[in-house]
Amino acid sequence: MLAALVLLHTLASCNAALVSISWGLSTGSAGTLTINVGDTVQWTTNRDTAPHNVISRTLVQGDSTFTNSGVISNGQSYSYTFTVIGIYRYYCSVHPSIMTGIITVRDPPVTHSISWGLSTGTSGTLTINAGDTVTWTTSLDTAPH
């Protein structure tokens, strides 16, 4: 169950996103989140009186880590921009059993364009990733395809 409030704002200037997580005792676990390389996650503490932090941890071999936040007081926030693909696990060291989360960072989806027809020559191979878009456009020759 995704108990934390997660908001996604697209930053048009660079196609990156800012993902906001409400982080505190009343929101509990942030669950699992999937973002693209270059996106920023911002943890903001809610109205708890207890201090919190965001601590990166490795539970499974191959997990990635990020810079820890230090103490975040009521109403403050901590942001981190993810620049490397990977799985990032994190928790609050003050409340490690109830405040946890996982962030999966992936390459952003890509749009591939293929020109198709007699004038384009031989066929080839295109490798795509989940979430990618492929657009086929016929060339200007008159033969049906």
N, C-alpha and C positions, 0 to 999 in steps of 0.2 A: 504494500500500500504506500502510495506516495503522499506522505503527510505534509511535507514542506510545500509552501507555495512557490511554484516555479513560473517565472514570467520570462518570455522570450521577446527581445527587442532586436530587430534587424538594424544594423548600422549601415545605411545605404552607401556611405562613402567608401567602405572597404569590404563589403559583403560579409563581414564578421558579425557575430551576434553577442549580445550581453545577456547572460542567463542569471537571474536573481533567485537566490534561495533564502527563504526565511529560516533562520537557524536558531533553535532554542528548545527548551524543555517541552513547551506546549506543541511544537511542531514535530518533535521526535526525529525519526529517520528521514533522510532526504531521498532514500530509495536509489534507483539507478537512473542515470541521465546519459544520453548520447549527444555529443556535440561535435562540431567540425574543428579541424586544426585552425587556429587563429581566433577562436571564440574565447570570450572572457566569462568566467563564473564569478559572481559576487555574492558572498555570504553576508547577510545582515542579521544581527541578533535582534530577536523580538523583545518583548517587554519583560523578560525574565530579570530577576534581581541577581541571579548567579552569573558569573563570568563564563565565557565560552572561548573556544579556540577551534582552529581547523588544522588538524595534524594529518599529514600524508603518511601512509603506512604500506608496507609490503606484506601481504598475507600469502600470496601465491608467487612462485618463481616466475619472473618475467613481468610482474607488476611494475609500473612506472611510479615515480614520486614527484612531488612539487614542493615548493618552498612553504614552510609552515607559517601560520599567521601570527603566533603570539597571542596574548590575551585580547579578546574583543569584548568590550563592555556594552551595556544596553544601548541600542540604537546605532552602534558603530558597525562598520563593515570591513571586509577583507576581500580583495579581488586578485585573481590570478588568470593570466592569459596562457592558454594551453597551445604550445607550438610543436609538440611532438605527439605522434600517434601512440596510443597505448591505453591501458586500463589503470585508472588511478583510484585507489581506495583511500578513504579518509574518515576521521572521527573527531569527536571532542574529547580530549583527555580528561576533562572534568566529569564528563558523563559518557564514558565509552560504551556502555551497554545499550544506550537508547539513542544516541546521536551519531549516526554513521551514514555513509553514502558511498556510491561507486560512480565514477565518471568514465565513460568510454569515449575516447577521442579518435576520430576517423578523418580520412581525407574528405573534403567536401565533394558533393556530387558534381559531375562534369557533363556538359552537353557536347556530343560528338556530331559532326555533320559529315555526311557521305554524299558525294556527287555520283550519280548512277546513270550509266548509258553507254552507247557505243564509243563515244569520243573520250571516255574516261579510262579506257584500257582494261587490263585484267582485274579480276577480283583479288581481294586480299583478306587479311585477318585483322579484326579489331578486338582488342581486349578491353572490357568494360568492368566497372564495379557496380555492386548493388546501389541503386539510387541514381545511377547515371541515366541520361537521356540520349537516344540515338535518333537523328533526323535524316531521312533519305530524301534527296532531291534529284529529280531526273535531269539529265543534261539536255542541251538544246537540240539534239538530233531528232529526226522525225519518226524513228522506229518505235513501236509500242514496247513497253517493258513491264 
